[in-house]
Amino acid sequence: MNNKIKVCVAGATGWAASELCKGIVLTDDQELVAAVSRKNAGEDLDEILELRTGKIIPVFATIEEALNIPCDVMVEYTSPGIAKHHIVSALNKGVNVVVATSGLSDNDYGEIRIVAEQHQKSVLAVGNFAISVVLLNRFAEIAARYMPNWEIIDYAKQSKQDAPSGSAMELANRLSKVGKPNLAVEIADTKGIKETRGASISGMQVHSVRLPGFVISLEAIFGMEDEKLTMRHDAGNSAKPYVGGALLAIRKVSSFTGLKRGVDSVMDF
């Protein structure tokens, strides 16, 4: 009897998602059954990624076609423009969702939460699966309770279209639940060009830098009189650090109903 978690990956041939697919086929409790990739539609993911499963893993052009293959979890790893449609389509089909795509807003997630609850399904939205980011988020929440001034900076390669990153969005959302940082000068009262103070996201000031040489970096900077604390995550060129967290998310997404954000929301600390 096959009790494996059946997984469909949208964006399966992408940089991070392809590494995840390789990770899934090496597990004992998960099975990759379908994929979405417009450029590879009609092909076999097993051959494309050289997974060596001995099984055909069909690749479809649309999420609707892919969801005709029964699955338990859909991993969304595409782009902000289509991600919400993929997520809602999966929920409507009775499939739980792990969201790896960045660029969705708090309003988007508010609407997604409603759909998930209507269908009694679950969505686990993760801005970054790397354990260093998971720890940064948790430690930043602790710091915000004791240091009332903070801002967020995210760095990425110059070709990254969405800003801020999903990691920065997730961190801003989490810190907003702790409180609102103190501002000696309100943004509206800034003299000069207000935009240089960054964007206000959930009441947090967030700055995005896009330059060659970066992959993904994230900083949470806390300040008090005569002292400051900087927490920073830096990603390398490999997608391997994101696999373990994603596999854990796939295992845990069915453990609740509705919406949760961050891998640590389903971890035991």
C-alpha positions as CSV (number, residue, x, y, z in Angstrom):
1,M,0.0,0.0,0.0
2,N,1.4,3.4,-1.1
3,N,1.0,5.9,1.8
4,K,3.4,8.4,0.3
5,I,2.5,12.1,0.0
6,K,1.7,12.7,-3.6
7,V,3.2,16.0,-4.8
8,C,2.7,18.2,-7.8
9,V,5.3,21.0,-8.4
10,A,4.4,24.1,-10.4
11,G,7.5,25.6,-11.9
12,A,9.3,22.3,-11.6
13,T,12.1,23.1,-14.0
14,G,13.2,26.3,-12.3
15,W,16.4,26.8,-10.4
16,A,15.1,26.1,-6.9
17,A,12.2,23.9,-7.8
18,S,14.3,21.5,-9.9
19,E,16.5,20.9,-6.8
20,L,13.4,20.3,-4.7
21,C,12.2,17.7,-7.2
22,K,15.5,15.9,-6.9
23,G,15.0,16.0,-3.2
24,I,11.5,14.6,-3.3
25,V,12.4,11.5,-5.3
26,L,15.1,10.7,-2.7
27,T,12.6,10.6,0.2
28,D,10.8,7.5,1.5
29,D,7.5,9.4,2.3
30,Q,6.9,11.6,-0.8
31,E,6.2,10.9,-4.5
32,L,6.4,13.4,-7.3
33,V,3.4,12.7,-9.6
34,A,3.1,15.7,-11.8
35,A,4.6,19.0,-12.7
36,V,3.8,22.4,-14.4
37,S,6.2,24.0,-16.8
38,R,4.9,25.7,-19.9
39,K,8.2,25.4,-21.8
40,N,8.4,21.7,-21.1
41,A,4.8,20.8,-21.5
42,G,4.2,17.3,-22.8
43,E,7.6,16.0,-21.7
44,D,8.7,13.7,-18.9
45,L,10.2,15.4,-15.9
46,D,12.0,12.2,-15.0
47,E,14.0,12.6,-18.2
48,I,14.4,16.4,-18.1
49,L,15.9,16.4,-14.6
50,E,17.5,12.9,-14.8
51,L,15.7,11.8,-11.7
52,R,16.0,8.1,-12.5
53,T,12.8,7.1,-10.8
54,G,11.9,4.6,-13.6
55,K,8.4,6.3,-13.8
56,I,6.9,8.9,-16.1
57,I,6.3,12.2,-14.4
58,P,4.1,14.2,-16.8
59,V,4.7,17.9,-17.3
60,F,1.7,20.1,-18.1
61,A,1.3,23.6,-19.4
62,T,-1.4,24.5,-16.9
63,I,-2.3,23.9,-13.3
64,E,-5.7,22.7,-14.3
65,E,-4.3,19.9,-16.4
66,A,-1.7,18.9,-13.8
67,L,-4.4,18.7,-11.0
68,N,-6.2,16.0,-13.0
69,I,-3.4,13.8,-11.6
70,P,-4.5,13.0,-8.0
71,C,-2.1,14.6,-5.5
72,D,-2.1,15.7,-1.8
73,V,0.1,18.7,-2.0
74,M,0.9,21.3,-4.7
75,V,4.1,23.2,-4.4
76,E,3.8,26.7,-6.0
77,Y,7.2,27.7,-7.4
78,T,6.4,29.9,-10.4
79,S,5.9,33.7,-10.5
80,P,3.8,36.3,-8.7
81,G,1.6,36.9,-11.7
82,I,0.2,33.4,-11.8
83,A,0.9,32.1,-8.3
84,K,-2.4,33.1,-6.8
85,H,-4.4,31.4,-9.6
86,H,-2.4,28.2,-9.0
87,I,-3.0,28.3,-5.3
88,V,-6.7,28.9,-5.5
89,S,-7.1,26.3,-8.2
90,A,-5.4,23.7,-6.0
91,L,-7.5,24.6,-3.0
92,N,-10.7,24.4,-5.1
93,K,-9.6,20.9,-6.1
94,G,-9.1,19.9,-2.5
95,V,-5.3,20.0,-2.5
96,N,-3.1,21.5,0.2
97,V,-0.5,24.1,-0.9
98,V,3.0,25.0,-0.1
99,V,3.9,28.4,-1.5
100,A,7.5,29.1,-2.4
101,T,6.8,31.9,-4.8
102,S,7.6,35.4,-3.6
103,G,5.7,38.7,-4.4
104,L,2.3,37.9,-3.1
105,S,0.8,40.7,-0.9
106,D,-0.8,40.5,2.5
107,N,-4.1,41.2,0.8
108,D,-3.5,38.2,-1.5
109,Y,-2.9,36.0,1.5
110,G,-6.0,37.3,3.2
111,E,-8.1,36.1,0.2
112,I,-6.2,32.8,0.0
113,R,-6.9,32.2,3.7
114,I,-10.6,32.6,3.1
115,V,-10.6,30.0,0.2
116,A,-8.5,27.6,2.3
117,E,-10.9,27.8,5.2
118,Q,-13.9,27.4,3.0
119,H,-12.5,24.1,1.7
120,Q,-11.0,23.1,5.0
121,K,-7.6,22.8,3.4
122,S,-4.2,24.3,4.3
123,V,-1.7,26.7,2.8
124,L,1.8,27.1,4.2
125,A,3.4,30.2,2.7
126,V,7.2,30.4,3.0
127,G,9.3,33.3,1.9
128,N,12.5,31.3,2.2
129,F,13.1,27.7,3.2
130,A,16.7,28.1,4.3
131,I,17.2,27.3,8.0
132,S,19.3,30.5,8.5
133,V,16.3,32.5,7.4
134,V,14.0,30.5,9.6
135,L,16.2,31.3,12.6
136,L,16.6,35.0,11.6
137,N,12.8,35.3,11.6
138,R,12.5,33.8,15.0
139,F,15.4,35.7,16.5
140,A,14.1,39.0,15.0
141,E,10.7,38.5,16.6
142,I,12.5,38.1,20.0
143,A,14.6,41.2,19.4
144,A,11.6,43.3,18.5
145,R,10.1,42.8,21.9
146,Y,13.1,44.4,23.5
147,M,14.5,46.9,20.9
148,P,11.7,49.2,19.6
149,N,13.4,50.5,16.5
150,W,14.1,48.4,13.4
151,E,14.2,48.4,9.6
152,I,14.5,45.7,7.0
153,I,16.9,45.5,4.0
154,D,16.7,42.9,1.3
155,Y,19.3,42.3,-1.4
156,A,19.0,40.3,-4.6
157,K,20.4,40.0,-8.1
158,Q,19.6,42.8,-10.5
159,S,17.3,40.6,-12.6
160,K,14.9,39.8,-9.8
161,Q,11.6,41.5,-10.8
162,D,9.7,41.4,-7.5
163,A,10.6,43.8,-4.7
164,P,10.7,43.4,-1.8
165,S,11.6,39.7,-1.7
166,G,9.3,37.1,-0.3
167,S,11.7,36.7,2.6
168,A,11.5,40.4,3.4
169,M,7.7,40.4,3.1
170,E,7.4,37.5,5.4
171,L,9.7,39.1,8.0
172,A,7.8,42.4,7.8
173,N,4.5,40.5,8.3
174,R,5.9,38.7,11.4
175,L,7.4,41.7,13.0
176,S,4.2,43.7,12.5
177,K,2.5,41.2,14.8
178,V,5.1,42.1,17.5
179,G,4.5,45.8,17.2
180,K,5.2,48.9,15.2
181,P,8.7,50.3,15.3
182,N,9.3,53.7,16.7
183,L,10.0,56.5,14.2
184,A,11.5,59.7,15.6
185,V,10.5,61.4,12.4
186,E,7.3,60.1,10.7
187,I,7.8,59.2,7.0
188,A,5.2,61.8,6.0
189,D,7.3,64.5,7.8
190,T,10.5,63.5,6.0
191,K,12.2,66.5,4.4
192,G,13.5,65.9,0.9
193,I,12.6,62.7,-1.1
194,K,10.4,60.5,1.1
195,E,10.9,57.4,-1.1
196,T,14.5,57.2,0.1
197,R,13.2,56.0,3.5
198,G,11.9,52.8,1.9
199,A,8.4,51.4,1.6
200,S,6.1,50.9,4.5
201,I,4.9,47.3,4.6
202,S,2.7,46.3,7.5
203,G,4.0,49.3,9.2
204,M,7.7,48.3,8.7
205,Q,10.2,50.2,6.7
206,V,11.6,47.9,4.0
207,H,14.4,48.7,1.5
208,S,15.3,46.6,-1.6
209,V,18.7,46.6,-3.3
210,R,19.1,44.9,-6.7
211,L,22.7,44.5,-7.8
212,P,24.9,42.0,-9.5
213,G,26.9,39.9,-7.1
214,F,23.9,39.1,-4.8
215,V,21.7,36.0,-4.8
216,I,19.4,36.7,-1.8
217,S,20.4,38.5,1.4
218,L,18.2,39.7,4.2
219,E,19.0,42.1,7.1
220,A,17.0,43.0,10.1
221,I,18.6,46.0,11.8
222,F,17.6,47.0,15.4
223,G,18.8,50.2,17.1
224,M,18.7,51.7,20.5
225,E,20.7,54.6,21.9
226,D,24.4,53.8,21.7
227,E,23.8,50.2,20.5
228,K,22.6,48.3,17.5
229,L,21.9,44.7,16.5
230,T,22.2,43.4,12.9
231,M,20.9,40.0,11.8
232,R,21.8,38.9,8.3
233,H,21.2,35.9,6.0
234,D,23.3,35.5,2.9
235,A,22.5,32.8,0.3
236,G,25.1,31.2,-2.0
237,N,24.6,30.1,-5.6
238,S,23.2,26.7,-4.8
239,A,19.6,25.9,-4.3
240,K,20.4,23.0,-1.9
241,P,19.8,24.9,1.3
242,Y,16.1,25.3,0.4
243,V,15.4,21.7,-0.1
244,G,15.2,20.4,3.5
245,G,12.8,23.2,4.6
246,A,10.6,22.5,1.6
247,L,10.4,18.8,2.3
248,L,9.5,19.6,5.9
249,A,6.8,22.0,4.7
250,I,5.3,19.3,2.4
251,R,5.2,16.9,5.4
252,K,3.6,19.4,7.7
253,V,1.2,21.4,5.5
254,S,-1.7,19.0,6.3
255,S,-1.3,19.4,10.0
256,F,-3.6,22.5,10.2
257,T,-6.4,24.2,8.4
258,G,-6.3,27.7,6.8
259,L,-3.1,29.7,6.3
260,K,0.3,29.7,8.1
261,R,3.4,31.6,7.2
262,G,7.0,30.5,7.7
263,V,8.4,27.0,8.1
264,D,8.9,27.6,11.8
265,S,5.1,27.9,12.2
266,V,5.0,24.1,11.9
267,M,8.3,23.3,13.6
268,D,8.9,22.5,17.3
269,F,11.3,25.0,18.9
